[in-house]
Amino acid sequence: MNSHETSSSISRVTHDDPPKKVVKTDAEWKKILTPNQYSVLREHGTERAFTSPLNDIHDHGTFYCAACHSALFSSDTKFDSGTGWPSFYAPISKTAVKDVTDKTYGMVRTEVLCTVCGGHLGHVFNDGPKPTGLRYCMNGVAMTFEKK
């Protein structure tokens, strides 16, 4: 085998590679999450609009999952949607979040989950700004922010 074949067979981890899963029992999640975080992330709850301090963050940095600390969104894609929840037009990578169909409350929406731990983050809608036209409407309690 020549060096070209060897180097092309090397597995490289990129920002878009599927992340490793974090799996915990309900009891383990309850030990590391606040009651509000547990309600949103593990029970698919929603925080009240305009209650998250993350809604007003305008610093440069990264938003992480509050449960597993997986990178979710860059502040570069954050915008003020006027909805009362932190909103983004794109996740930080193609594999950071997972979209699933949500048919609760008599409507069909697209739920957004953390790919790593499966935590409920919020929903995505088709009424966002360019360049994607998407609005990832996230529960602030489901995330943490680290300033760069």
N, C-alpha and C positions, 0 to 999 in steps of 0.2 A: 504494500500500500504506500503510495507516495504522500508527501506532506500536504498536498492539496486535498486529497481524500480525507486525511486525518483532521485537518482544520475544519472542513465542511461538515464533519460528523459531530463536532463538538457542540454540545447544547449550551446555548447562551440565554441567560435570563434577561428579558427586556421588560420595559414598563407595561407592555401589553400581554405578557405571558399570564396564564391563569394563576392566581395567587393560591397559596396553601390555605386550606380551610381551618377555621378555629371552631371546635365543637365543645360545648360545655353543657352540663345539666342545668335545669332551671335553678336549682339551689346554688350552683356555682355562679350563674349570672346574677342572682339576687345578692350575692356577697360582694360583687364588684361594681354593681350599678346602683344608682340612687333609685328610689321608688318611681320617680318620673321617667328616668331613663329606661327602667325595666318596662314600664307601661308602654312606652313608645316603641322601643327597639324589639322587645320580645313578645308583646301582646298587640302590636299594630295600632297603638293609640295615636292620638294627635295632641300636641300641645296647643294651648290657646294662642291665637294670633297676637302679634306684637308683644309677646312675653319673653322672647329669647334675646339675650344680649348679643348673640351672633348676628342678628338681623342688622345691627348698626355698625358692624365691623367694616372698616374701609382700608385697613392696613394690608400690606403685601404679605402673603403667607399661604398656608395650607390648612384645609379643613379635613379632619380625621374622624373616623368612626369612634364614637365614645365607648363602644364595647370592646373593639379589638385593635384600635389604633391604626387601621388601614387608611391610607391616603385616599380621599374621595374627590375633593374639589380644590382647585386653585382659586385664590382670590382674584386672579386675572379674568375668570369667567363669571364672577359674582355681579349681580345687578339688582337695583331696587325695583321690585315688581309691584310694590304698593300693597301686597297681600298680607304683610305682617309676618312672613316666614322668610328665612334666608333663601335666596333664589339664585340659580346658576344656569347658564346656557349650555354647559357641557361638563361631564365628569373629567377628572384628571387623566384618566386613561380609558381605553375601551373595555378593560376588564375590572375596573374599580367598582362598578355597580351592575346590578342585574335587574332587568325590567320583567315584571310578571303582571298578568291580567288580574285585576281586582274587581269583583262583581258584588261587593258589599254595598249596603244602603240603597239598593235598587238602581244602581248605575254601573257603568263599565268605565273603569279608569286604569291607568298603568301605574302600578305600585313600583317603587324603587327600593331595592334591598342591597345591603352591603354584600359583595360577592364573597368576602372572606368568612363572615360569621352569620350571614343570613338575616341580620338585624334590619328591621323596618326603618327606613329613613324618611319616606314621604312619597310623593307622586310626581310624575312628569306630564306636562301638558304641551300642546302644540301652539301656544300663544306667546312664545318667547321672542327675544330679539335676534337679529342676525348675529353671527353667521349661521346658526343652527335652526332658529325658529322654535327652539325648545325652552321650556321653563321647568327646571328641576326645583320643585317647591319642597324644601327640606325642613324637617323638624330640627330646630337648633339644639334641643336637648339630646338629640341623637348624635351630635357631633362635638368635637373640640376644635380649637383653632390654635395654631402655632405661628407666630409672627416670624418673618424671615429677617 
